[in-house]
Amino acid sequence: MDWELIGSLIQTFIALIAVLILAYVVLRFTKRISVGQSRYIEIIEKVPMHNQTFLAVVRVGKEYFLASVTSSEVKILKEVSKEDMETLLVARSKMLEENPLMSYWKKRKNREE
């Protein structure tokens, strides 16, 4: 085999690895910028209603709101009491704990430790 061809293949492979690393770094950096970690506003849950519309439970500070979101507007439908939200969040966490995939994942994680 020609040494020049092998050199070109190695250069191509190194360039490919460099591009993949650069893409990974850029995607991680832009994710941090675009998503951000807001301490005051958080979307607790979204439920799609139609193609470009959904209902969302949003936490703003210590208050919770039910919002209707479309491609052109956002409407606050009602304020949800903190007690109701805590009850729903506890029920949701119990449901996730009962999820067979989560129990499998926990068993696997415990086995690895």
GUPA-488465 format. One line per field, with one value per residue: residue in three letters; chain; x, y, z of N, C-alpha, C in turn; residue number from 1. Coordinates in nm, 4 decimals. Each point is the difference from the previous one (the first is absolute). Last residue first. Layout:
r = (ALA  ...) .
c = (A  ...) .
n_X = (X  ...) .
n_Y = (Y  ...) .
n_Z = (Z  ...) .
ca_X = (X  ...) .
ca_Y = (Y  ...) .
ca_Z = (Z  ...) .
c_X = (X  ...) .
c_Y = (Y  ...) .
c_Z = (Z  ...) .
k = (NUM  ...) .
***
This chain:
r = (GLU  GLU  ARG  ASN  LYS  ARG  LYS  LYS  TRP  TYR  SER  MET  LEU  PRO  ASN  GLU  GLU  LEU  MET  LYS  SER  ARG  ALA  VAL  LEU  LEU  THR  GLU  MET  ASP  GLU  LYS  SER  VAL  GLU  LYS  LEU  ILE  LYS  VAL  GLU  SER  SER  THR  VAL  SER  ALA  LEU  PHE  TYR  GLU  LYS  GLY  VAL  ARG  VAL  VAL  ALA  LEU  PHE  THR  GLN  ASN  HIS  MET  PRO  VAL  LYS  GLU  ILE  ILE  GLU  ILE  TYR  ARG  SER  GLN  GLY  VAL  SER  ILE  ARG  LYS  THR  PHE  ARG  LEU  VAL  VAL  TYR  ALA  LEU  ILE  LEU  VAL  ALA  ILE  LEU  ALA  ILE  PHE  THR  GLN  ILE  LEU  SER  GLY  ILE  LEU  GLU  TRP  ASP  MET) .
c = (A  A  A  A  A  A  A  A  A  A  A  A  A  A  A  A  A  A  A  A  A  A  A  A  A  A  A  A  A  A  A  A  A  A  A  A  A  A  A  A  A  A  A  A  A  A  A  A  A  A  A  A  A  A  A  A  A  A  A  A  A  A  A  A  A  A  A  A  A  A  A  A  A  A  A  A  A  A  A  A  A  A  A  A  A  A  A  A  A  A  A  A  A  A  A  A  A  A  A  A  A  A  A  A  A  A  A  A  A  A  A  A  A) .
n_X = (-2.2575  -0.2658  -0.4433  -0.3491  -0.2036  -0.3302  -0.4314  -0.2664  -0.2196  -0.4028  -0.3886  -0.2004  -0.2762  -0.4522  -0.3224  -0.1422  0.1596  -0.2032  -0.4068  0.0178  0.0717  -0.3747  -0.2824  0.1345  -0.0869  -0.4384  -0.1102  0.1552  -0.2450  -0.3801  0.0728  0.0829  -0.3478  -0.1368  -0.2191  -0.1617  0.0025  0.3638  0.2589  0.2933  0.1077  0.0831  0.0336  -0.2148  -0.1755  -0.2229  0.0205  -0.0046  0.2971  0.2508  0.3934  0.3941  0.3283  -0.1856  -0.1353  -0.3634  -0.2658  -0.2899  -0.2280  -0.0459  0.0459  0.0924  -0.2043  -0.3596  -0.0431  0.4200  0.2837  0.4031  0.2556  0.2723  0.2731  0.2123  0.2747  0.2806  0.4813  0.2682  0.3555  0.1071  -0.0147  0.2772  0.4757  0.2096  0.0484  0.3528  0.4226  0.0624  0.0748  0.4329  0.3291  -0.0067  0.1790  0.4652  0.1891  -0.0212  0.3150  0.4305  0.0601  0.0644  0.4276  0.3129  -0.0214  0.1941  0.4656  0.1657  -0.0146  0.3396  0.4123  0.0332  0.0904  0.4451  0.2886  -0.1316  -0.0384) .
n_Y = (-0.0155  -0.1139  -0.1630  0.3117  0.1853  -0.2537  0.0049  0.3724  0.0093  -0.2416  0.2035  0.3130  -0.1551  -0.1164  0.3365  0.2297  0.4171  0.3796  0.1407  0.2585  0.4595  0.2674  0.1372  0.3711  0.4196  0.1775  0.2160  0.4356  0.3418  0.1759  0.3208  0.4497  0.2266  0.2230  0.3456  0.1094  0.0807  0.2579  0.0464  0.1184  -0.0106  -0.1005  -0.4817  -0.2362  -0.1512  0.0526  -0.0996  0.0031  0.0608  0.1165  0.2124  0.1743  0.1907  -0.0774  -0.4626  -0.3051  -0.3670  -0.0757  -0.1656  0.0576  0.0120  -0.0445  -0.4004  -0.1448  -0.0559  -0.1184  0.0859  0.0892  0.1807  0.2550  0.4697  0.4780  0.4745  0.2243  -0.0957  -0.1388  -0.1359  -0.1110  -0.0615  0.1205  -0.0116  -0.4172  -0.2679  0.0861  -0.1978  -0.4533  -0.0906  0.0758  -0.3290  -0.3848  0.0316  -0.0319  -0.4283  -0.2324  0.1135  -0.1865  -0.4425  -0.0608  0.0768  -0.3467  -0.3339  0.0952  -0.0466  -0.4316  -0.1695  0.1341  -0.2261  -0.4099  0.0168  0.0557  -0.3745  -0.4550  -0.5442) .
n_Z = (4.1400  -0.3795  0.0666  0.0636  -0.3814  -0.2138  0.1816  -0.1009  -0.4171  -0.0437  0.1515  -0.2842  -0.3471  0.0995  0.2799  0.4020  0.1622  -0.1879  0.1817  0.3883  -0.0486  -0.1024  0.3513  0.2482  -0.1834  0.0447  0.4048  0.0540  -0.2063  0.2170  0.3342  -0.1216  -0.3435  -0.4727  -0.3943  -0.5171  -0.4818  -0.3345  -0.4860  -0.4884  -0.5776  -0.4809  -0.0915  0.4195  0.5323  0.5306  0.5617  0.5805  0.4765  0.5283  0.3839  0.2383  -0.3536  -0.4057  -0.3130  -0.3164  -0.3547  -0.4746  -0.5196  -0.5550  -0.5972  -0.4888  -0.1946  0.3348  0.4589  0.3912  0.4570  0.4153  0.4999  0.3083  -0.0788  0.1901  0.2228  0.3145  -0.0244  -0.4721  -0.3783  -0.5574  -0.5127  -0.3636  0.0757  0.0599  -0.3781  -0.2978  0.0846  -0.1241  -0.4543  -0.1720  0.0770  -0.2720  -0.4338  -0.0487  -0.0088  -0.4064  -0.3326  0.0333  -0.1510  -0.4588  -0.1748  0.0295  -0.3301  -0.4163  -0.0411  -0.0697  -0.4366  -0.2963  0.0193  -0.2252  -0.4574  -0.1339  -0.0102  -0.2789  -0.0516) .
ca_X = (0.0695  0.1286  0.0899  0.0448  0.0922  0.1249  0.0649  0.0524  0.1157  0.1100  0.0439  0.0746  0.1318  0.0894  0.0285  -0.0642  0.0679  0.1292  -0.0259  -0.0337  0.1248  0.0808  -0.0624  0.0245  0.1413  0.0218  -0.0678  0.0822  0.1195  -0.0398  -0.0349  0.1240  0.0458  -0.0159  0.1071  -0.0333  -0.1371  -0.0082  -0.1046  -0.0012  -0.0224  -0.0089  0.1122  -0.0154  0.1052  -0.0272  0.0054  -0.0344  -0.1035  -0.0197  -0.1374  -0.0622  0.0272  0.0649  0.0295  0.1204  -0.0002  0.1218  -0.0233  0.0121  -0.0580  0.0860  0.1287  -0.0133  -0.1426  -0.0398  -0.0870  -0.0679  -0.0489  -0.0108  -0.1151  0.0234  -0.1037  -0.1293  -0.0375  -0.0743  -0.0487  0.0212  -0.0891  -0.1398  -0.0442  0.0042  -0.1082  -0.1244  0.0037  -0.0106  -0.1359  -0.0914  0.0230  -0.0451  -0.1467  -0.0429  0.0255  -0.0966  -0.1309  0.0026  -0.0066  -0.1347  -0.0880  0.0281  -0.0525  -0.1463  -0.0374  0.0230  -0.1048  -0.1237  0.0106  -0.0162  -0.1411  -0.0710  0.0116  0.0761  -0.0838) .
ca_Y = (0.0611  0.0545  -0.1113  -0.0552  0.0977  -0.0046  -0.1264  0.0087  0.0892  -0.0712  -0.0997  0.0672  0.0372  -0.1167  -0.0297  -0.1269  -0.1041  -0.0245  -0.0686  -0.1390  -0.0660  -0.0235  -0.1100  -0.1219  -0.0337  -0.0546  -0.1292  -0.0920  -0.0349  -0.0893  -0.1290  -0.0683  0.0171  -0.1279  -0.0221  0.0114  -0.0444  -0.0607  0.0501  -0.0756  0.0643  0.1460  0.0570  -0.0233  0.0529  -0.0511  0.0891  -0.0828  0.0445  -0.0897  -0.0146  -0.1049  0.0232  0.1306  0.0550  0.0819  0.0434  -0.0092  0.0539  -0.0884  0.0518  0.1050  0.0065  -0.0011  -0.0018  0.0467  -0.1008  0.0434  -0.1042  -0.1241  -0.0720  -0.1388  -0.0463  0.0590  -0.0382  0.1043  -0.0547  0.0785  -0.0521  0.0072  0.1369  0.0753  -0.0523  0.0648  0.1413  0.0119  -0.0375  0.1061  0.1171  -0.0319  0.0002  0.1388  0.0635  -0.0544  0.0576  0.1407  0.0036  -0.0413  0.1140  0.1010  -0.0514  0.0085  0.1419  0.0408  -0.0615  0.0732  0.1327  -0.0237  -0.0314  0.1269  0.0748  0.1220  0.1175) .
ca_Z = (0.1145  -0.0444  -0.0289  0.1283  0.0588  -0.0771  0.0312  0.1367  -0.0026  -0.0649  0.0970  0.1062  -0.0525  -0.0059  -0.1395  -0.0313  0.0761  -0.0632  -0.1257  0.0330  0.0377  -0.1199  -0.0752  0.0773  -0.0171  -0.1343  -0.0060  0.0785  -0.0780  -0.1093  0.0598  0.0329  0.1379  0.0685  0.0955  0.1419  0.0183  0.1324  0.0898  0.1254  0.1296  -0.0042  -0.0752  -0.1435  -0.0864  -0.1331  -0.1162  -0.1146  -0.0920  -0.1131  -0.0451  0.0816  0.1414  -0.0034  0.1320  0.0106  0.1390  0.0795  0.1334  0.1140  0.1235  0.0548  -0.0669  -0.1453  -0.0280  -0.1332  -0.0596  -0.1222  -0.0898  0.0755  -0.0535  -0.0389  -0.0925  0.0310  0.1353  0.0688  0.1255  0.1204  0.1032  -0.0410  -0.0253  0.1262  0.0829  -0.0415  0.0346  0.1463  0.0396  -0.0423  0.0850  0.1354  -0.0036  -0.0123  0.1302  0.0960  -0.0323  0.0406  0.1468  0.0386  -0.0274  0.1031  0.1248  -0.0091  0.0090  0.1396  0.0817  -0.0276  0.0637  0.1443  0.0219  -0.0162  0.1259  -0.0148  0.0000) .
c_X = (0.0561  0.0801  0.1388  0.0978  0.0549  0.1043  0.1344  0.0723  0.0634  0.1275  0.1152  0.0500  0.0843  0.1386  0.0978  0.0236  -0.0578  0.0769  0.1320  -0.0234  -0.0250  0.1302  0.0825  -0.0581  0.0362  0.1453  0.0236  -0.0608  0.0879  0.1215  -0.0393  -0.0281  0.1248  0.0572  -0.0303  0.1248  -0.0447  -0.1463  0.0083  -0.1053  0.0080  -0.0196  -0.0025  0.1196  -0.0301  0.1003  -0.0338  -0.0101  -0.0237  -0.1174  -0.0057  -0.1442  -0.0551  0.0214  0.0735  0.0161  0.1347  -0.0283  0.1278  -0.0389  0.0199  -0.0585  0.0943  0.1391  -0.0263  -0.1505  -0.0441  -0.0823  -0.0693  -0.0426  -0.0020  -0.1298  0.0351  -0.1137  -0.1424  -0.0400  -0.0659  -0.0530  0.0134  -0.0951  -0.1491  -0.0518  -0.0056  -0.1183  -0.1310  -0.0066  -0.0190  -0.1428  -0.0979  0.0123  -0.0572  -0.1528  -0.0473  0.0164  -0.1056  -0.1346  -0.0025  -0.0167  -0.1437  -0.0900  0.0199  -0.0643  -0.1515  -0.0384  0.0132  -0.1157  -0.1270  0.0071  -0.0285  -0.1502  -0.0731  -0.0004  0.0888) .
c_Y = (-0.1033  0.0572  0.0498  -0.1155  -0.0514  0.0943  -0.0095  -0.1286  0.0103  0.0833  -0.0823  -0.1010  0.0689  0.0331  -0.1171  -0.0425  -0.1369  -0.1093  -0.0312  -0.0810  -0.1453  -0.0717  -0.0336  -0.1208  -0.1259  -0.0424  -0.0664  -0.1395  -0.0973  -0.0459  -0.1016  -0.1388  -0.0847  0.0169  -0.1295  -0.0182  0.0114  -0.0365  -0.0737  0.0630  -0.0989  0.0664  0.1522  0.0608  -0.0389  0.0664  -0.0760  0.0939  -0.1067  0.0492  -0.0886  -0.0244  -0.1158  0.0395  0.1313  0.0477  0.0675  0.0439  -0.0196  0.0746  -0.1016  0.0632  0.1027  0.0134  -0.0144  -0.0142  0.0516  -0.1161  0.0627  -0.1145  -0.1365  -0.0585  -0.1414  -0.0507  0.0435  -0.0502  0.1121  -0.0703  0.0823  -0.0484  0.0043  0.1419  0.0764  -0.0504  0.0693  0.1469  0.0102  -0.0314  0.1117  0.1211  -0.0278  0.0095  0.1450  0.0618  -0.0499  0.0668  0.1443  0.0043  -0.0322  0.1220  0.1014  -0.0456  0.0173  0.1467  0.0404  -0.0557  0.0819  0.1325  -0.0224  -0.0178  0.1336  0.0791  0.1245) .
c_Z = (0.0891  0.1154  -0.0380  -0.0207  0.1325  0.0595  -0.0700  0.0388  0.1391  0.0029  -0.0576  0.1035  0.1062  -0.0541  -0.0066  -0.1446  -0.0308  0.0736  -0.0707  -0.1267  0.0398  0.0351  -0.1237  -0.0731  0.0776  -0.0213  -0.1349  -0.0008  0.0766  -0.0798  -0.1071  0.0573  0.0255  0.1403  0.0737  0.0845  0.1453  0.0226  0.1326  0.0895  0.1159  0.1364  0.0021  -0.0710  -0.1442  -0.0936  -0.1267  -0.1190  -0.1066  -0.0840  -0.1242  -0.0391  0.0806  0.1459  -0.0206  0.1436  0.0213  0.1425  0.0790  0.1273  0.1115  0.1260  0.0625  -0.0572  -0.1497  -0.0191  -0.1366  -0.0521  -0.1202  -0.0911  0.0685  -0.0560  -0.0451  -0.0880  0.0312  0.1372  0.0770  0.1223  0.1259  0.1080  -0.0289  -0.0195  0.1318  0.0803  -0.0374  0.0415  0.1506  0.0425  -0.0350  0.0914  0.1388  -0.0014  -0.0018  0.1382  0.0984  -0.0261  0.0489  0.1514  0.0395  -0.0197  0.1130  0.1303  -0.0036  0.0179  0.1468  0.0823  -0.0197  0.0753  0.1492  0.0254  -0.0072  0.1310  0.0000) .
k = (113  112  111  110  109  108  107  106  105  104  103  102  101  100  99  98  97  96  95  94  93  92  91  90  89  88  87  86  85  84  83  82  81  80  79  78  77  76  75  74  73  72  71  70  69  68  67  66  65  64  63  62  61  60  59  58  57  56  55  54  53  52  51  50  49  48  47  46  45  44  43  42  41  40  39  38  37  36  35  34  33  32  31  30  29  28  27  26  25  24  23  22  21  20  19  18  17  16  15  14  13  12  11  10  9  8  7  6  5  4  3  2  1) .
***
